[in-house]
């Protein structure tokens, strides 16, 4: 298989991690894999197998107005088309909505090329504006398939786009996670014998970490051996730090930033908490479970209910119910046998979302006839 994968960047993010994991897995199967990004390789956070060919359009940046935006999209489309002609892949896969649109435009007039897009958010929770929404609606009809992470996303795409085929494939988990720079040891921040309540994600509004800090501030006094660690970086880092300081928890709410050895932190933690307002399919939730962490998550749209088996390997909390989240975390923090029982089932995520299993689902999609073949057959049979 000669495969080209197109994504904006390989910076720290969920879709980017998925692309890196799948590219490394497929090149390990002997495929010829090329990863093309808009951004420069200098921004890469995830590490690709040296056998993966790496190309960059070097056209990152924002547009100040609509005209500039159209021009930037045209340049990216033209550059990706050149890459497609150079690589001559049998199949091109894109990740995230703008990349999907650009691939649909760039691949026009290439009937031998099979094209597949993939949504990594739940579109209603991340609106793009009327222009991009309209482009997505029509461009998705030009792709052979658009992969959704959840049933909710698939239903939305069926109702709001011209996508022809919408298979549902969850994100895989690579266990154990690879380790790369920056490597930050948990021992640097957490003293021996301390228990860790862990959160991981971009420090931005949709992750809702301010609620997690509020909850921990009310639990801290009755659980003096516990610390809250939130891994990640983003625009709210200073405000979250200030919030913890106001609560007098400077030494117990820790913000180490983005780390390339997040698996070491999962391995040291005792409980994982996710307070997101919305998600697409939260990789960190699957990763935490793969490392045997009991998890507590708001049952937000979308993903958590497809991952967590309530009262089996974790708990789903009604969205926004901070009181229920607090009570559940307090129960878990006080009950080690309960944590161990949930942990024993949580590790089943390694198989439920294994790279081998999820890759096989992708390969089934890759093997399906292209829209060009289907159209030719339909024309032949009249």
C-alpha positions in Angstrom: 0.0 0.0 0.0 1.3 3.5 -0.9 -0.5 5.9 1.4 -0.3 9.7 1.9 -1.7 11.2 5.1 -2.4 15.0 5.2 -2.9 16.9 8.4 -2.2 20.5 9.4 0.7 19.7 11.8 2.2 17.1 14.1 2.0 19.5 17.1 0.7 18.2 20.5 -2.9 17.2 20.0 -5.3 14.3 19.8 -5.6 14.0 16.0 -1.9 14.5 15.6 -1.1 11.6 18.0 -3.5 9.4 16.1 -1.9 10.2 12.8 1.6 9.5 14.2 0.5 6.2 15.7 -1.2 5.0 12.6 1.6 6.1 10.3 4.2 4.3 12.4 2.0 1.2 12.6 1.4 1.0 8.9 5.0 1.6 7.9 5.8 -1.3 10.2 3.5 -3.5 8.1 5.7 -2.6 5.1 3.5 0.1 3.6 5.0 3.2 1.9 3.7 6.0 4.1 4.1 9.7 3.5 2.9 12.3 6.0 2.3 15.8 4.6 1.7 18.7 6.9 0.9 22.4 6.3 3.2 23.4 9.1 7.0 23.0 9.2 8.5 19.9 10.7 10.1 22.2 13.2 6.8 22.4 15.0 6.5 18.6 15.4 5.8 17.2 18.8 5.2 13.6 17.8 8.0 11.4 16.4 7.6 9.4 13.2 9.3 6.2 12.4 12.3 7.1 10.1 10.8 4.9 7.4 7.8 7.4 7.2 8.5 10.0 4.5 7.9 13.5 5.8 6.8 16.4 3.6 5.8 19.9 4.5 3.8 22.5 2.5 5.2 25.2 4.7 2.1 27.2 4.4 1.0 27.6 8.0 -0.5 30.8 9.4 -3.8 32.6 9.9 -5.7 34.8 7.5 -6.8 38.3 8.4 -9.9 38.4 6.1 -12.0 36.2 3.8 -10.1 37.1 0.7 -6.8 36.2 2.3 -8.4 33.0 3.6 -9.5 31.9 0.1 -6.0 32.7 -1.2 -4.4 30.6 1.5 -6.7 27.7 0.9 -6.0 27.9 -2.8 -2.2 27.8 -2.2 -2.6 24.8 0.1 -4.8 23.0 -2.4 -2.3 23.6 -5.2 0.7 22.5 -3.0 -1.1 19.4 -1.9 -2.0 18.5 -5.5 1.7 18.8 -6.3 2.5 16.4 -3.5 -0.1 13.9 -4.6 1.4 13.9 -8.1 4.9 13.5 -6.7 4.1 10.7 -4.3 1.5 9.0 -6.5 -0.3 7.3 -3.6 -3.0 4.6 -4.1 -4.9 6.2 -1.2 -4.9 9.6 0.5 -6.2 10.1 4.0 -6.8 13.5 5.7 -7.4 14.4 9.3 -9.6 17.2 10.5 -12.2 19.3 8.7 -10.1 21.9 6.9 -7.6 19.2 5.7 -10.5 17.1 4.5 -11.8 20.0 2.4 -8.4 20.7 0.9 -7.9 17.0 0.0 -11.2 16.9 -1.7 -10.3 20.0 -3.8 -6.7 18.9 -4.5 -7.6 15.4 -5.7 -10.1 16.5 -8.3 -9.4 14.9 -11.7 -7.4 12.0 -10.1 -9.8 9.1 -10.7 -7.2 6.4 -9.7 -6.8 7.9 -6.3 -9.0 6.8 -3.4 -9.6 9.7 -0.9 -10.8 9.4 2.7 -11.4 12.2 5.2 -11.7 11.9 9.0 -13.5 14.1 11.5 -11.8 14.4 14.9 -14.3 16.7 16.6 -18.1 16.7 17.0 -18.9 19.4 14.5 -21.8 21.1 16.3 -19.5 21.8 19.2 -16.8 23.4 17.0 -18.6 25.5 14.4 -16.4 26.9 11.6 -18.5 29.7 10.2 -20.8 29.7 7.2 -18.1 29.6 4.5 -16.2 26.6 5.8 -19.4 24.8 6.8 -20.7 25.2 3.3 -17.4 24.0 1.8 -17.4 21.0 4.1 -20.9 20.1 3.2 -20.1 19.9 -0.5 -16.5 18.8 -0.4 -17.3 15.7 1.7 -19.3 14.4 -1.3 -16.2 14.3 -3.3 -14.4 12.0 -0.9 -14.8 8.2 -1.1 -15.5 8.1 2.7 -15.5 10.4 5.7 -14.6 8.5 8.9 -16.4 9.5 12.1 -15.3 8.7 15.6 -18.7 8.2 17.1 -22.3 7.4 16.1 -23.4 10.9 17.0 -20.8 12.4 14.7 -21.8 10.0 11.9 -25.5 11.0 12.3 -24.6 14.7 12.1 -22.4 14.2 9.0 -25.2 12.2 7.3 -27.7 15.0 8.0 -25.4 18.0 7.3 -23.0 17.0 4.5 -23.0 15.2 1.2 -20.7 12.5 2.5 -21.4 9.2 0.7 -20.0 6.7 3.1 -19.5 7.4 6.9 -17.8 4.5 8.7 -17.3 4.8 12.5 -13.8 4.1 13.7 -12.6 5.1 17.2 -9.1 6.3 17.9 -6.5 3.7 18.8 -4.3 3.6 21.8 -0.6 2.7 21.6 0.4 0.9 24.8 2.9 1.5 26.1 3.1 5.1 24.9 6.3 6.1 23.2 8.6 8.4 25.1 10.2 11.5 23.6 11.3 15.0 24.5 10.4 16.9 26.6 10.8 14.2 29.2 9.8 15.3 32.7 10.0 12.8 35.6 7.0 12.7 37.9 9.5 12.6 40.8 10.5 16.2 39.8 7.1 17.4 40.9 5.6 14.8 43.2 7.3 13.5 46.4 7.4 9.8 47.0 4.3 8.4 48.6 2.0 11.1 47.3 -1.1 10.0 45.4 -1.9 11.8 42.1 -5.3 12.8 40.7 -4.4 13.4 37.1 -5.8 15.5 34.2 -4.3 15.8 30.7 -5.2 18.1 27.9 -4.8 21.5 26.3 -5.2 24.3 28.9 -8.1 25.9 27.1 -11.7 26.7 28.0 -13.3 23.6 26.5 -11.2 21.3 28.8 -12.8 23.0 31.9 -9.9 22.4 34.2 -10.9 25.3 36.4 -13.8 23.1 37.6 -11.4 20.3 38.4 -9.2 22.7 40.4 -12.3 24.0 42.3 -13.3 20.4 43.1 -9.9 19.5 44.3 -9.7 22.6 46.5 -12.7 21.3 48.4 -11.3 17.8 48.7 -7.7 18.7 49.5 -8.1 19.2 53.3 -9.7 15.8 53.8 -7.2 14.0 51.5 -3.8 15.5 52.6 -1.8 12.8 50.8 -3.2 13.7 47.3 -2.0 16.2 44.7 -3.7 17.3 41.5 -1.5 17.2 38.4 -2.7 18.7 35.1 -0.4 18.0 32.1 -0.6 20.2 29.1 -0.1 23.8 27.9 -2.4 26.4 26.5 -3.7 30.0 26.9 -5.3 29.4 30.4 -2.1 28.2 32.1 -1.5 31.4 34.0 -5.1 31.8 35.1 -5.2 28.2 36.3 -2.0 28.7 38.2 -3.4 31.8 39.8 -6.6 30.0 40.7 -4.6 27.3 42.5 -2.6 30.0 44.3 -5.7 31.8 45.5 -6.9 28.5 47.0 -3.6 28.1 48.9 -2.7 25.0 46.9 0.6 26.2 45.3 2.3 23.0 46.3 -0.5 20.6 45.6 -1.9 21.7 42.2 0.9 21.1 39.7 1.1 22.2 36.1 4.3 20.7 34.6 3.3 21.7 31.0 3.4 19.4 28.0 5.5 16.3 28.4 6.7 13.6 25.9 6.6 10.9 28.5 3.0 11.1 29.6 2.9 7.3 30.0 5.2 7.7 33.0 2.6 10.0 34.6 -0.3 7.7 33.9 1.8 5.0 35.6 2.3 7.1 38.7 -1.3 8.4 39.0 -4.1 6.8 41.1 -7.2 8.4 39.5 -7.8 10.1 36.2 -10.4 12.9 35.9 -11.9 14.6 32.8 -14.1 17.7 33.1 -14.3 18.6 29.4 -17.3 20.6 28.1 -17.1 18.7 24.9 -14.8 16.2 23.1 -14.5 14.4 19.8 -13.0 11.2 21.1 -10.7 11.8 24.1 -7.5 9.9 23.6 -6.3 10.7 27.1 -9.2 8.9 28.6 -8.3 5.7 26.6 -4.6 6.1 27.4 -5.3 6.5 31.2 -7.4 3.3 31.2 -4.8 1.4 29.2 -2.4 2.2 32.1 -4.9 0.8 34.6 -6.3 4.1 35.9 -9.9 4.3 37.2 -11.5 7.2 35.4 -14.2 9.8 36.2 -15.5 11.8 33.3 -18.3 14.2 32.4 -20.5 12.4 29.9 -20.1 15.2 27.4 -20.6 15.0 23.7 -18.8 13.0 22.4 -16.6 10.0 23.2 -16.7 9.3 26.9 -19.8 7.1 26.7 -18.1 5.1 24.0 -15.0 4.5 26.1 -16.0 4.3 29.8 -18.1 1.4 31.0 -20.0 3.0 33.9 -19.4 1.3 37.2 -17.2 -1.3 35.5 -13.9 0.6 34.7 -14.9 4.1 35.7 -17.8 6.6 36.1 -19.7 8.8 33.8 -21.1 12.0 35.4 -23.9 14.1 34.0 -22.4 17.0 32.1 -21.7 20.0 34.3 -22.7 18.3 37.5 -19.7 19.4 39.6 -21.3 18.1 42.8 -21.6 14.6 41.5 -18.0 14.7 40.1 -16.8 15.8 43.5 -18.7 13.1 45.4 -17.4 10.4 43.0 -13.8 11.6 43.2 -14.0 11.7 47.0 -15.3 8.1 47.1 -12.5 6.9 44.8 -9.8 8.8 46.7 -10.9 7.2 50.0 -11.4 3.7 48.7 -8.3 1.9 47.5 -10.0 -1.5 47.0 -12.6 0.2 44.7 -9.7 1.8 42.7 -8.1 -1.6 42.3 -11.3 -3.2 41.2 -11.9 -0.6 38.5 -8.2 -0.7 37.5 -8.4 -4.4 36.8 -11.1 -3.8 34.2 -9.7 -0.5 32.9 -6.7 -2.2 31.3 -9.0 -4.0 28.9 -8.9 -0.8 26.9 -5.5 -2.0 25.6 -7.3 -4.6 23.6 -10.6 -2.8 23.0 -8.8 0.1 21.3 -5.6 -1.6 20.2 -3.7 -0.4 17.2 -4.1 -3.8 15.6 -7.8 -3.8 16.0 -8.4 -0.2 15.0 -6.0 -0.6 12.0 -8.0 -3.5 10.7 -11.1 -1.3 10.7 -9.3 1.3 8.7 -8.0 -1.3 6.3 -11.6 -2.5 5.7 -12.5 1.1 4.6 -9.4 1.3 2.4 -10.4 -2.0 0.7 -13.9 -0.8 -0.3 -14.5 0.2 -3.9 -13.9 3.9 -4.8 -16.7 6.2 -5.8 -15.2 6.1 -9.3 -15.5 2.3 -9.5 -19.0 2.4 -8.1 -20.0 5.1 -10.6 -18.6 3.1 -13.5 -20.4 0.0 -12.4 -23.7 1.9 -12.1 -23.2 3.4 -15.5 -22.3 -0.1 -17.0 -25.4 -1.7 -15.5 -27.6 1.2 -16.5 
